[in-house]
Amino acid sequence: MMSDPSLNSTGCSLHEPYALQVLGNEMEPEFPDRCILIIEPTDQCRHGHYVFAEVEGVRWFRQYVEDASGTARLVALNPLYPDIELAGLEWSVLGVIIQRNVRRKIKHYDYRETRQAS
C-alpha cells in the first residue's frame, strides 16, 4: 500500500509526475518499505512495467506481467504475496513507476524496450 492524499485532485496536475512512499514489503527487495517512487501518470502499461493500478476500487503497486497467451496479472516481487489475476476484473493503470529513491540513492526505470500489453 502507499500513502497518497493528492490522488483525488483535478486539473493539469494529474498529468505531471508525482511521488508516493511505499508502505510495506510487498515489492521488496527492489522497492523496500519507505522508499519514494516517482510515478508518471498514464493509462497504458506493458509487460514488465512497475505500475500503480486500481483493481475493483483498490489501488496497488505491482509489476504488470502478461504471458504468451495474453493473460495479464499484477505481481508482487515478494513471493509471500499472491498474484492478482486481472481477467474478468475491473481495473485500470493510474501510472508507471519511473524512479525510485532509497536513502538518497536514485534508480530510474526506462520502459522503451518492452513490448506493448494487449
MMTF fields as JSON, N, C-alpha, C and O atoms, coordinates in Angstrom:
{
  "mmtfVersion": "1.0.0",
  "mmtfProducer": "UNKNOWN",
  "numBonds": 471,
  "numAtoms": 472,
  "numGroups": 118,
  "numChains": 1,
  "numModels": 1,
  "chainsPerModel": [1],
  "groupsPerChain": [118],
  "chainIdList": ["A"],
  "bondAtomList": [4, 2, 8, 6, 12, 10, 16, 14, 20, 18, 24, 22, 28, 26, 32, 30, 36, 34, 40, 38, 44, 42, 48, 46, 52, 50, 56, 54, 60, 58, 64, 62, 68, 66, 72, 70, 76, 74, 80, 78, 84, 82, 88, 86, 92, 90, 96, 94, 100, 98, 104, 102, 108, 106, 112, 110, 116, 114, 120, 118, 124, 122, 128, 126, 132, 130, 136, 134, 140, 138, 144, 142, 148, 146, 152, 150, 156, 154, 160, 158, 164, 162, 168, 166, 172, 170, 176, 174, 180, 178, 184, 182, 188, 186, 192, 190, 196, 194, 200, 198, 204, 202, 208, 206, 212, 210, 216, 214, 220, 218, 224, 222, 228, 226, 232, 230, 236, 234, 240, 238, 244, 242, 248, 246, 252, 250, 256, 254, 260, 258, 264, 262, 268, 266, 272, 270, 276, 274, 280, 278, 284, 282, 288, 286, 292, 290, 296, 294, 300, 298, 304, 302, 308, 306, 312, 310, 316, 314, 320, 318, 324, 322, 328, 326, 332, 330, 336, 334, 340, 338, 344, 342, 348, 346, 352, 350, 356, 354, 360, 358, 364, 362, 368, 366, 372, 370, 376, 374, 380, 378, 384, 382, 388, 386, 392, 390, 396, 394, 400, 398, 404, 402, 408, 406, 412, 410, 416, 414, 420, 418, 424, 422, 428, 426, 432, 430, 436, 434, 440, 438, 444, 442, 448, 446, 452, 450, 456, 454, 460, 458, 464, 462, 468, 466],
  "bondOrderList": [1, 1, 1, 1, 1, 1, 1, 1, 1, 1, 1, 1, 1, 1, 1, 1, 1, 1, 1, 1, 1, 1, 1, 1, 1, 1, 1, 1, 1, 1, 1, 1, 1, 1, 1, 1, 1, 1, 1, 1, 1, 1, 1, 1, 1, 1, 1, 1, 1, 1, 1, 1, 1, 1, 1, 1, 1, 1, 1, 1, 1, 1, 1, 1, 1, 1, 1, 1, 1, 1, 1, 1, 1, 1, 1, 1, 1, 1, 1, 1, 1, 1, 1, 1, 1, 1, 1, 1, 1, 1, 1, 1, 1, 1, 1, 1, 1, 1, 1, 1, 1, 1, 1, 1, 1, 1, 1, 1, 1, 1, 1, 1, 1, 1, 1, 1, 1],
  "groupList": [{"groupName": "MET", "atomNameList": ["N", "CA", "C", "O"], "elementList": ["N", "C", "C", "O"], "formalChargeList": [0, 0, 0, 0], "bondAtomList": [1, 0, 2, 1, 3, 2], "bondOrderList": [1, 1, 2], "singleLetterCode": "M", "chemCompType": "L-PEPTIDE LINKING"}, {"groupName": "SER", "atomNameList": ["N", "CA", "C", "O"], "elementList": ["N", "C", "C", "O"], "formalChargeList": [0, 0, 0, 0], "bondAtomList": [1, 0, 2, 1, 3, 2], "bondOrderList": [1, 1, 2], "singleLetterCode": "S", "chemCompType": "L-PEPTIDE LINKING"}, {"groupName": "ASP", "atomNameList": ["N", "CA", "C", "O"], "elementList": ["N", "C", "C", "O"], "formalChargeList": [0, 0, 0, 0], "bondAtomList": [1, 0, 2, 1, 3, 2], "bondOrderList": [1, 1, 2], "singleLetterCode": "D", "chemCompType": "L-PEPTIDE LINKING"}, {"groupName": "PRO", "atomNameList": ["N", "CA", "C", "O"], "elementList": ["N", "C", "C", "O"], "formalChargeList": [0, 0, 0, 0], "bondAtomList": [1, 0, 2, 1, 3, 2], "bondOrderList": [1, 1, 2], "singleLetterCode": "P", "chemCompType": "L-PEPTIDE LINKING"}, {"groupName": "LEU", "atomNameList": ["N", "CA", "C", "O"], "elementList": ["N", "C", "C", "O"], "formalChargeList": [0, 0, 0, 0], "bondAtomList": [1, 0, 2, 1, 3, 2], "bondOrderList": [1, 1, 2], "singleLetterCode": "L", "chemCompType": "L-PEPTIDE LINKING"}, {"groupName": "ASN", "atomNameList": ["N", "CA", "C", "O"], "elementList": ["N", "C", "C", "O"], "formalChargeList": [0, 0, 0, 0], "bondAtomList": [1, 0, 2, 1, 3, 2], "bondOrderList": [1, 1, 2], "singleLetterCode": "N", "chemCompType": "L-PEPTIDE LINKING"}, {"groupName": "THR", "atomNameList": ["N", "CA", "C", "O"], "elementList": ["N", "C", "C", "O"], "formalChargeList": [0, 0, 0, 0], "bondAtomList": [1, 0, 2, 1, 3, 2], "bondOrderList": [1, 1, 2], "singleLetterCode": "T", "chemCompType": "L-PEPTIDE LINKING"}, {"groupName": "GLY", "atomNameList": ["N", "CA", "C", "O"], "elementList": ["N", "C", "C", "O"], "formalChargeList": [0, 0, 0, 0], "bondAtomList": [1, 0, 2, 1, 3, 2], "bondOrderList": [1, 1, 2], "singleLetterCode": "G", "chemCompType": "PEPTIDE LINKING"}, {"groupName": "CYS", "atomNameList": ["N", "CA", "C", "O"], "elementList": ["N", "C", "C", "O"], "formalChargeList": [0, 0, 0, 0], "bondAtomList": [1, 0, 2, 1, 3, 2], "bondOrderList": [1, 1, 2], "singleLetterCode": "C", "chemCompType": "L-PEPTIDE LINKING"}, {"groupName": "HIS", "atomNameList": ["N", "CA", "C", "O"], "elementList": ["N", "C", "C", "O"], "formalChargeList": [0, 0, 0, 0], "bondAtomList": [1, 0, 2, 1, 3, 2], "bondOrderList": [1, 1, 2], "singleLetterCode": "H", "chemCompType": "L-PEPTIDE LINKING"}, {"groupName": "GLU", "atomNameList": ["N", "CA", "C", "O"], "elementList": ["N", "C", "C", "O"], "formalChargeList": [0, 0, 0, 0], "bondAtomList": [1, 0, 2, 1, 3, 2], "bondOrderList": [1, 1, 2], "singleLetterCode": "E", "chemCompType": "L-PEPTIDE LINKING"}, {"groupName": "TYR", "atomNameList": ["N", "CA", "C", "O"], "elementList": ["N", "C", "C", "O"], "formalChargeList": [0, 0, 0, 0], "bondAtomList": [1, 0, 2, 1, 3, 2], "bondOrderList": [1, 1, 2], "singleLetterCode": "Y", "chemCompType": "L-PEPTIDE LINKING"}, {"groupName": "ALA", "atomNameList": ["N", "CA", "C", "O"], "elementList": ["N", "C", "C", "O"], "formalChargeList": [0, 0, 0, 0], "bondAtomList": [1, 0, 2, 1, 3, 2], "bondOrderList": [1, 1, 2], "singleLetterCode": "A", "chemCompType": "L-PEPTIDE LINKING"}, {"groupName": "GLN", "atomNameList": ["N", "CA", "C", "O"], "elementList": ["N", "C", "C", "O"], "formalChargeList": [0, 0, 0, 0], "bondAtomList": [1, 0, 2, 1, 3, 2], "bondOrderList": [1, 1, 2], "singleLetterCode": "Q", "chemCompType": "L-PEPTIDE LINKING"}, {"groupName": "VAL", "atomNameList": ["N", "CA", "C", "O"], "elementList": ["N", "C", "C", "O"], "formalChargeList": [0, 0, 0, 0], "bondAtomList": [1, 0, 2, 1, 3, 2], "bondOrderList": [1, 1, 2], "singleLetterCode": "V", "chemCompType": "L-PEPTIDE LINKING"}, {"groupName": "PHE", "atomNameList": ["N", "CA", "C", "O"], "elementList": ["N", "C", "C", "O"], "formalChargeList": [0, 0, 0, 0], "bondAtomList": [1, 0, 2, 1, 3, 2], "bondOrderList": [1, 1, 2], "singleLetterCode": "F", "chemCompType": "L-PEPTIDE LINKING"}, {"groupName": "ARG", "atomNameList": ["N", "CA", "C", "O"], "elementList": ["N", "C", "C", "O"], "formalChargeList": [0, 0, 0, 0], "bondAtomList": [1, 0, 2, 1, 3, 2], "bondOrderList": [1, 1, 2], "singleLetterCode": "R", "chemCompType": "L-PEPTIDE LINKING"}, {"groupName": "ILE", "atomNameList": ["N", "CA", "C", "O"], "elementList": ["N", "C", "C", "O"], "formalChargeList": [0, 0, 0, 0], "bondAtomList": [1, 0, 2, 1, 3, 2], "bondOrderList": [1, 1, 2], "singleLetterCode": "I", "chemCompType": "L-PEPTIDE LINKING"}, {"groupName": "TRP", "atomNameList": ["N", "CA", "C", "O"], "elementList": ["N", "C", "C", "O"], "formalChargeList": [0, 0, 0, 0], "bondAtomList": [1, 0, 2, 1, 3, 2], "bondOrderList": [1, 1, 2], "singleLetterCode": "W", "chemCompType": "L-PEPTIDE LINKING"}, {"groupName": "LYS", "atomNameList": ["N", "CA", "C", "O"], "elementList": ["N", "C", "C", "O"], "formalChargeList": [0, 0, 0, 0], "bondAtomList": [1, 0, 2, 1, 3, 2], "bondOrderList": [1, 1, 2], "singleLetterCode": "K", "chemCompType": "L-PEPTIDE LINKING"}],
  "groupTypeList": [0, 0, 1, 2, 3, 1, 4, 5, 1, 6, 7, 8, 1, 4, 9, 10, 3, 11, 12, 4, 13, 14, 4, 7, 5, 10, 0, 10, 3, 10, 15, 3, 2, 16, 8, 17, 4, 17, 17, 10, 3, 6, 2, 13, 8, 16, 9, 7, 9, 11, 14, 15, 12, 10, 14, 10, 7, 14, 16, 18, 15, 16, 13, 11, 14, 10, 2, 12, 1, 7, 6, 12, 16, 4, 14, 12, 4, 5, 3, 4, 11, 3, 2, 17, 10, 4, 12, 7, 4, 10, 18, 1, 14, 4, 7, 14, 17, 17, 13, 16, 5, 14, 16, 16, 19, 17, 19, 9, 11, 2, 11, 16, 10, 6, 16, 13, 12, 1],
  "groupIdList": [1, 2, 3, 4, 5, 6, 7, 8, 9, 10, 11, 12, 13, 14, 15, 16, 17, 18, 19, 20, 21, 22, 23, 24, 25, 26, 27, 28, 29, 30, 31, 32, 33, 34, 35, 36, 37, 38, 39, 40, 41, 42, 43, 44, 45, 46, 47, 48, 49, 50, 51, 52, 53, 54, 55, 56, 57, 58, 59, 60, 61, 62, 63, 64, 65, 66, 67, 68, 69, 70, 71, 72, 73, 74, 75, 76, 77, 78, 79, 80, 81, 82, 83, 84, 85, 86, 87, 88, 89, 90, 91, 92, 93, 94, 95, 96, 97, 98, 99, 100, 101, 102, 103, 104, 105, 106, 107, 108, 109, 110, 111, 112, 113, 114, 115, 116, 117, 118],
  "secStructList": [7, 3, 3, 7, 6, 6, 6, 6, 7, 7, 1, 4, 4, 4, 4, 1, 7, 3, 3, 3, 3, 3, 7, 1, 1, 6, 6, 6, 6, 6, 1, 7, 6, 6, 7, 3, 3, 3, 3, 3, 3, 7, 1, 7, 7, 5, 6, 6, 7, 3, 3, 3, 3, 3, 3, 6, 6, 3, 3, 3, 3, 3, 3, 3, 3, 3, 7, 6, 6, 7, 7, 3, 3, 3, 3, 7, 1, 1, 6, 6, 1, 7, 7, 3, 3, 7, 6, 6, 1, 7, 3, 3, 3, 3, 3, 3, 3, 3, 3, 3, 3, 3, 6, 6, 3, 3, 3, 3, 7, 7, 7, 6, 6, 1, 7, 5, 7, 7],
  "xCoordList": [0.833, 0.0, 0.885, 2.076, 0.292, 1.033, 0.173, -1.055, 0.83, 0.105, 0.085, 1.121, -1.098, -1.213, -2.463, -3.534, -2.339, -3.502, -3.956, -5.053, -3.163, -3.477, -4.157, -4.443, -4.429, -4.961, -6.37, -6.816, -7.083, -8.433, -8.476, -9.561, -7.329, -7.289, -7.706, -7.792, -7.966, -8.331, -7.424, -6.664, -7.499, -6.724, -5.487, -5.295, -4.635, -3.462, -2.447, -1.594, -2.514, -1.567, -1.688, -0.746, -2.818, -2.979, -2.087, -1.904, -1.53, -0.681, 0.802, 1.649, 1.123, 2.507, 2.931, 2.11, 4.218, 4.708, 4.5, 4.531, 4.289, 4.086, 4.816, 5.19, 5.015, 5.753, 4.803, 3.819, 5.123, 4.433, 5.475, 6.571, 5.13, 6.014, 5.454, 4.265, 6.318, 5.921, 5.753, 6.612, 4.633, 4.371, 4.139, 3.07, 5.128, 5.017, 6.127, 6.938, 6.149, 7.241, 6.819, 7.554, 5.661, 5.149, 6.055, 6.083, 6.802, 7.632, 9.129, 9.952, 9.474, 10.887, 11.408, 10.647, 12.678, 13.737, 13.933, 14.617, 13.363, 13.582, 13.074, 13.704, 11.945, 11.307, 11.061, 9.981, 12.036, 11.877, 10.857, 10.544, 10.36, 9.444, 10.022, 11.205, 9.18, 9.505, 10.278, 10.599, 10.588, 11.258, 10.257, 9.044, 10.784, 9.966, 9.942, 10.975, 8.744, 8.57, 8.157, 7.45, 8.599, 8.082, 7.239, 7.7, 5.991, 5.034, 4.67, 4.321, 4.757, 4.336, 2.884, 2.596, 1.962, 0.55, 0.341, 0.781, -0.32, -0.659, -1.701, -1.82, -2.446, -3.384, -2.891, -3.637, -1.642, -1.033, 0.079, 0.811, 0.196, 1.34, 1.73, 0.977, 2.897, 3.443, 3.998, 4.237, 4.191, 4.778, 6.067, 6.955, 6.156, 7.361, 7.338, 8.184, 6.393, 6.32, 5.947, 5.156, 6.526, 6.064, 4.966, 5.179, 3.788, 2.623, 1.935, 2.039, 1.23, 0.294, -1.059, -1.386, -1.847, -3.089, -4.232, -4.033, -5.437, -6.634, -7.377, -7.7, -7.646, -8.35, -9.566, -9.436, -10.758, -12.002, -12.052, -12.506, -11.584, -11.646, -10.51, -10.499, -9.555, -8.409, -7.153, -6.95, -6.31, -5.074, -3.9, -3.728, -3.102, -1.977, -0.729, -0.808, 0.424, 1.715, 2.248, 2.541, 2.37, 2.797, 3.512, 3.593, 4.027, 4.594, 3.546, 2.947, 3.332, 2.387, 3.09, 4.161, 2.481, 3.06, 1.987, 0.844, 2.377, 1.477, 2.183, 3.305, 1.54, 2.183, 1.934, 1.252, 2.483, 2.409, 0.973, 0.698, 0.071, -1.328, -2.128, -3.31, -1.483, -2.163, -2.82, -3.476, -2.661, -3.221, -2.403, -1.185, -3.088, -2.397, -2.64, -3.692, -1.617, -1.735, -0.803, 0.133, -1.082, -0.208, 0.539, -0.06, 1.858, 2.713, 3.466, 4.079, 3.409, 4.257, 5.625, 5.706, 6.692, 8.038, 8.35, 9.146, 7.737, 7.897, 6.997, 5.778, 7.575, 6.783, 5.76, 4.955, 5.773, 4.782, 3.385, 2.395, 3.307, 2.032, 1.565, 2.368, 0.264, -0.248, -0.355, -0.442, -0.347, -0.596, -2.052, -2.909, -2.321, -3.686, -4.001, -3.541, -4.783, -5.195, -6.207, -7.177, -6.008, -6.836, -8.027, -8.933, -8.04, -9.137, -10.471, -10.629, -11.417, -12.754, -12.91, -14.008, -11.839, -11.909, -11.955, -11.477, -12.533, -12.492, -11.197, -10.991, -10.325, -9.034, -8.556, -8.985, -7.649, -7.042, -5.67, -5.396, -4.821, -3.493, -3.611, -4.207, -3.04, -3.018, -1.687, -1.602, -0.638, 0.681, 1.73, 1.492, 2.906, 4.051, 5.156, 5.329, 5.89, 6.977, 8.171, 8.616, 8.685, 9.824, 11.094, 12.184, 10.941, 12.116, 11.863, 10.734, 12.938, 12.897, 14.014, 15.109, 13.733, 14.734, 14.778, 13.804, 15.924, 16.128, 17.315, 18.455, 17.037, 18.086, 19.017, 20.238, 18.405, 19.092, 19.822, 20.565, 19.62, 20.166, 19.03, 18.024, 19.201, 18.139, 18.371, 19.491, 17.295, 17.327, 16.185, 15.056, 16.5, 15.493, 15.037, 15.814, 13.774, 13.207, 12.818, 12.02, 13.392, 13.162, 12.498, 13.091, 11.288, 10.492, 10.432, 9.628, 11.23, 11.139, 11.351, 10.859, 12.052, 12.384, 11.41, 11.595, 10.376, 9.463, 8.296, 7.996, 7.63, 6.544, 5.222, 5.008, 4.35, 3.043, 2.093, 2.038, 1.349, 0.31, -0.906, -1.196, -1.611, -2.819, -4.049, -5.147],
  "yCoordList": [-1.175, 0.0, 1.249, 1.183, 2.367, 3.622, 4.739, 4.688, 5.742, 6.919, 7.938, 8.216, 8.509, 9.481, 10.335, 9.975, 11.457, 12.3, 13.081, 13.639, 13.147, 14.022, 13.336, 14.003, 12.048, 11.35, 11.763, 11.436, 12.459, 12.881, 14.285, 14.841, 14.87, 16.228, 16.236, 15.191, 17.45, 17.599, 18.628, 19.306, 18.749, 19.771, 19.216, 18.003, 20.141, 19.732, 18.982, 18.281, 19.107, 18.397, 16.887, 16.16, 16.402, 14.967, 14.446, 13.235, 15.335, 14.925, 15.06, 14.771, 15.486, 15.659, 14.476, 13.92, 14.079, 13.026, 13.421, 14.601, 12.422, 12.667, 11.603, 10.554, 11.884, 10.988, 10.299, 10.88, 9.058, 8.287, 7.554, 7.267, 7.255, 6.471, 5.063, 4.878, 4.074, 2.677, 2.388, 2.725, 1.759, 1.336, -0.163, -0.623, -0.922, -2.374, -3.043, -2.385, -4.379, -5.154, -5.941, -6.827, -5.641, -6.413, -6.388, -7.351, -5.294, -5.164, -5.229, -4.803, -5.759, -5.969, -7.176, -8.106, -7.184, -6.282, -5.045, -4.109, -5.015, -3.889, -2.564, -1.523, -2.603, -1.4, -1.606, -2.058, -1.287, -1.53, -0.596, 0.479, -1.038, -0.241, 1.153, 1.307, 2.157, 3.562, 4.211, 5.396, 3.481, 4.146, 5.064, 4.903, 6.021, 7.0, 6.631, 6.314, 6.677, 6.403, 7.671, 8.509, 7.81, 8.844, 8.119, 7.182, 8.575, 7.923, 8.864, 10.024, 8.342, 9.067, 8.692, 7.527, 9.652, 9.324, 8.828, 9.47, 7.702, 7.132, 6.055, 5.512, 5.747, 4.634, 3.447, 2.493, 3.501, 2.442, 1.747, 2.382, 0.436, -0.28, -1.411, -1.792, -1.923, -3.016, -4.078, -3.834, -5.246, -6.358, -5.903, -5.335, -6.154, -5.824, -4.475, -4.209, -3.61, -2.297, -2.439, -3.304, -1.581, -1.422, -0.382, 0.727, -0.732, 0.125, 0.438, -0.303, 1.56, 1.922, 1.736, 2.454, 0.784, 0.411, 0.335, 0.186, 0.444, 0.274, -0.954, -1.064, -1.885, -3.115, -3.208, -3.296, -3.188, -3.299, -2.283, -2.604, -1.054, 0.018, 0.065, 0.943, -0.853, -0.886, -0.562, -1.097, 0.309, 0.707, -0.168, -0.475, -0.557, -1.472, -0.955, -0.32, -1.235, -1.041, -2.447, -3.196, -2.797, -4.136, -4.08, -3.031, -5.236, -5.369, -6.0, -7.022, -5.366, -5.896, -6.983, -6.756, -8.167, -9.3, -9.877, -10.084, -10.129, -10.737, -11.942, -11.822, -13.112, -14.31, -14.413, -13.57, -15.438, -15.601, -15.712, -15.364, -16.188, -16.328, -15.042, -14.987, -14.001, -12.727, -12.586, -11.577, -13.577, -13.499, -12.517, -12.653, -11.523, -10.463, -10.607, -11.067, -10.193, -10.205, -9.159, -8.697, -8.801, -7.916, -8.774, -9.566, -8.609, -9.487, -8.688, -7.662, -9.174, -8.626, -9.285, -10.484, -8.527, -9.099, -9.995, -10.926, -9.727, -10.546, -11.781, -11.637, -12.989, -14.193, -14.525, -15.438, -13.821, -14.051, -13.576, -13.945, -12.752, -12.163, -12.769, -12.966, -13.065, -13.704, -12.728, -11.513, -13.295, -12.51, -12.079, -12.706, -11.003, -10.542, -10.82, -10.095, -11.866, -12.202, -11.156, -10.902, -10.545, -9.425, -9.829, -9.022, -11.049, -11.497, -11.384, -11.896, -10.707, -10.581, -9.512, -9.324, -8.807, -7.76, -6.382, -6.19, -5.437, -4.047, -3.449, -3.387, -3.008, -2.468, -1.415, -1.369, -0.566, 0.453, 0.811, 0.682, 1.262, 1.739, 3.224, 3.98, 3.64, 5.048, 5.696, 6.915, 4.87, 5.393, 4.306, 3.208, 4.628, 3.721, 4.357, 5.576, 3.507, 3.982, 4.287, 3.434, 5.518, 5.911, 6.144, 6.282, 6.187, 6.431, 5.92, 5.936, 5.466, 5.011, 5.717, 5.906, 6.103, 6.73, 5.965, 5.943, 5.338, 4.609, 5.253, 5.13, 5.933, 6.611, 7.415, 7.272, 8.261, 9.175, 8.508, 9.17, 7.214, 6.521, 6.382, 5.726, 7.008, 7.085, 6.065, 5.893, 5.392, 4.476, 4.867, 5.084, 4.952, 5.291, 4.019, 3.077, 3.995, 2.869, 3.358, 4.284, 2.723, 3.103, 1.92, 0.846, 2.107, 1.034, 1.049, 0.319, 1.832, 1.973, 0.67, 0.542, -0.295, -1.516, -2.669, -3.748, -2.479, -3.568, -3.589, -2.582, -4.744, -4.892, -4.37, -4.354, -3.948, -3.361, -4.438, -5.536, -4.132, -5.03, -4.94, -3.886, -6.05, -6.015, -5.688, -5.621],
  "zCoordList": [0.0, 0.0, 0.0, 0.307, -0.344, -0.389, 0.162, 0.096, 0.704, 1.155, 0.037, -0.567, -0.254, -1.327, -1.14, -1.628, -0.443, -0.205, -1.429, -1.408, -2.499, -3.625, -4.798, -5.793, -4.733, -5.894, -6.271, -7.37, -5.419, -5.749, -6.33, -6.5, -6.638, -7.174, -8.644, -9.289, -9.16, -10.562, -11.205, -10.515, -12.525, -13.225, -13.879, -13.964, -14.348, -15.11, -14.251, -14.795, -12.932, -12.078, -12.241, -11.925, -12.723, -12.939, -14.056, -14.18, -14.87, -15.98, -15.648, -16.493, -14.453, -14.018, -13.155, -12.426, -13.229, -12.335, -10.874, -10.525, -10.038, -8.614, -7.807, -8.333, -6.526, -5.64, -4.668, -4.211, -4.372, -3.34, -2.517, -2.997, -1.285, -0.432, -0.303, -0.041, -0.487, -0.331, 1.156, 1.97, 1.493, 2.864, 2.843, 2.444, 3.267, 3.276, 2.497, 1.846, 2.573, 1.973, 0.732, 0.295, 0.16, -0.968, -2.189, -2.955, -2.384, -3.58, -3.274, -4.084, -2.111, -1.782, -2.542, -2.809, -2.894, -2.457, -3.342, -2.928, -4.529, -5.444, -4.88, -5.069, -4.192, -3.643, -2.157, -1.773, -1.31, 0.12, 0.78, 0.269, 1.917, 2.721, 2.937, 3.241, 2.778, 2.987, 1.841, 1.93, 0.771, -0.352, -1.052, -0.915, -1.799, -2.512, -3.996, -4.585, -4.591, -6.007, -6.727, -6.167, -7.97, -8.854, -9.901, -10.554, -10.045, -10.936, -12.068, -11.85, -13.279, -14.48, -14.745, -15.022, -14.668, -14.915, -16.344, -17.298, -16.488, -17.789, -17.574, -16.476, -18.602, -18.512, -19.333, -19.554, -19.784, -20.596, -19.82, -19.061, -20.017, -19.446, -20.382, -21.278, -20.156, -20.956, -20.018, -18.836, -20.576, -19.822, -19.126, -19.76, -17.844, -17.087, -16.406, -15.553, -16.756, -16.098, -14.637, -14.261, -13.826, -12.451, -12.505, -12.997, -12.002, -12.169, -10.85, -9.872, -10.858, -9.818, -10.487, -11.433, -10.009, -10.682, -9.686, -8.48, -10.235, -9.424, -9.921, -11.104, -8.994, -9.317, -8.406, -7.185, -9.019, -8.255, -7.113, -6.015, -7.373, -6.396, -5.388, -4.524, -5.472, -4.56, -5.354, -6.444, -4.816, -5.507, -5.071, -3.891, -6.061, -5.86, -6.559, -7.61, -5.959, -6.607, -6.875, -5.943, -8.153, -8.543, -9.892, -10.531, -10.306, -11.645, -12.554, -12.218, -13.726, -14.702, -15.503, -16.065, -15.55, -16.269, -17.185, -16.778, -18.417, -19.401, -19.988, -20.48, -19.944, -20.502, -22.008, -22.59, -22.623, -24.08, -24.593, -25.741, -23.764, -24.183, -23.984, -24.322, -23.432, -23.221, -21.867, -21.606, -20.992, -19.646, -18.816, -18.693, -18.248, -17.505, -16.004, -15.559, -15.238, -13.779, -13.197, -13.849, -11.963, -11.202, -10.198, -9.471, -10.164, -9.378, -8.321, -8.617, -7.085, -6.015, -6.148, -6.412, -5.97, -6.072, -4.881, -5.001, -3.738, -2.551, -2.713, -2.805, -2.75, -3.008, -1.918, -2.1, -0.812, 0.242, -0.16, 0.472, -1.217, -1.62, -2.939, -3.85, -3.046, -4.263, -5.437, -5.254, -6.643, -7.848, -7.872, -7.248, -8.598, -8.819, -10.281, -11.163, -10.546, -11.906, -12.357, -11.643, -13.519, -13.96, -14.833, -15.042, -15.34, -16.213, -15.471, -14.362, -16.103, -15.54, -14.477, -13.955, -14.144, -13.125, -13.773, -14.891, -13.059, -13.498, -12.955, -11.743, -13.867, -13.429, -14.416, -15.569, -13.926, -14.776, -14.237, -13.044, -15.137, -14.771, -14.46, -15.228, -13.329, -12.94, -13.284, -13.432, -13.413, -13.751, -13.716, -13.215, -14.26, -14.217, -13.383, -13.369, -12.695, -11.84, -12.74, -13.508, -12.635, -13.468, -12.648, -13.204, -11.313, -10.477, -9.069, -8.579, -8.422, -7.034, -6.275, -6.803, -5.041, -4.188, -2.872, -2.12, -2.603, -1.349, -0.647, -1.093, 0.441, 1.208, 0.302, 0.349, -0.524, -1.432, -2.591, -3.315, -2.772, -3.936, -4.938, -4.667, -6.099, -7.098, -8.207, -8.688, -8.602, -9.743, -10.67, -10.23, -11.976, -12.979, -13.69, -13.845, -14.122, -14.86, -16.246, -16.389, -17.27, -18.662, -19.359, -19.459, -19.835, -20.401, -21.923, -22.502, -22.57, -24.031, -24.782, -25.902, -24.228, -24.945, -24.685, -25.248, -23.848, -23.54, -24.508, -25.15, -24.616, -25.593, -25.042, -23.83, -25.929, -25.575, -25.052, -25.607, -23.991, -23.487, -24.391, -24.955, -24.523, -25.35, -24.55, -25.104]
}
